[in-house]
Amino acid sequence: MAETLRRIPVIVLSSSTREENISRACDLHANCYIAKPADLEKLLEVVKAIDRFWLGIVARARPSAPLGQGSTRWRLAR
């Protein structure tokens, strides 16, 4: 089960832009840290961009591919 969960991308969406928060998220293996805008329309644009990128552009490693040190391998989809 834990092996399967490691393949789920972790995207941190936060109102904080503090470097220590970004570093902490990276230390905890977040794949992406995004400072969310306060404006609702801009936030919706960010959410749509996340959807396009993670569900359209990026392809995950196949489940049979080995994971190095528990990290997930990502590549651009073709």
C-alpha positions, 0 to 999 in steps of 0.5 A: 500500500505505501509503495502505491501511495508514493506515486501520488503527486503531492501538491502544496497549495498555500497562502504562505510564501515564506522560504522556510515553509517551502523548504519544509514542504520539499523536505517532506517530499512535496512534488510542487509548492504553489503560493495561492493567489488571494483573488478567486479568479486567479485561484481558479486559473491556478487550479486549472493549470495544476490540472492541465500539468499533472493530469495532462502534461506529466506522465507517471512512471509505470507501476513496474518501474523501480523507485529510487530511494522512495521517490517517484520518477516523472517525465513529460508526456508525449 
